[in-house]
Amino acid sequence: EMAEKQEEPSNTQNGEPDNTEEGEEKKKKLKREDLPPFEIVTGERLPAIFFKFQFRNVEYSSGRNKTFLCYVLETQGRESVTSRGYLEDEHAAAHAEMAFFNTILPKCESSLRYNVTWYVSSSPCVTCADRITETLKKNKNLRLTIMVGRLFMWEEPEMQAALKKMKSAGCKLRIMKPQDFEYVWQNFVEQEEGEEAKAFAPWEDIQENFQYYEEKLAEIL
């Protein structure tokens, strides 16, 4: 019942084209948006339409102002435990990168080792990059690899400096290759119910865009 009362965020915000859909579709969507911000449901996958829009490694990323972060967290102690899930920005609360450290990994036990891989639609903003740097400096038992679809504001000198600091703190920053997008598609994206898992369909300029960003990143770092 609650779902009916809740206001639906505008389509553009969720990275969908602006065509209004029929009421039925809307009802299905509402169910998903009932989740409180950042509640992580294991096995939760992100909707294909968000993936196709947000993760596209285009240079001109108009409207792509949300960060989707898919993570694989491997905790090594006496036994290894791997968990995975995804987060997205709640505009009011925090960026997905911050949310990861606030909710998924609020503290690193010194007796354990953490290997974390993020697959993120774009590289972090300066504030998040600084927070990542601090977190890595404080926790020597944390390894972080960030695979990004695109570079965010990479021409800005302070952004470049923040990325360099992340690297010197031990963060591995990589641009997502077509295979990485495919990995996210297979492991983190909802497949339509009742259908065979659809194969990943790379977009036309996926390889060129990857190469473009890889060159830029190499110049920065």
Order of alpha helices (4+ residues) and beta strands (2+ residues): alpha-alpha-alpha-beta-beta-alpha-beta-alpha-beta-alpha-beta-alpha-alpha
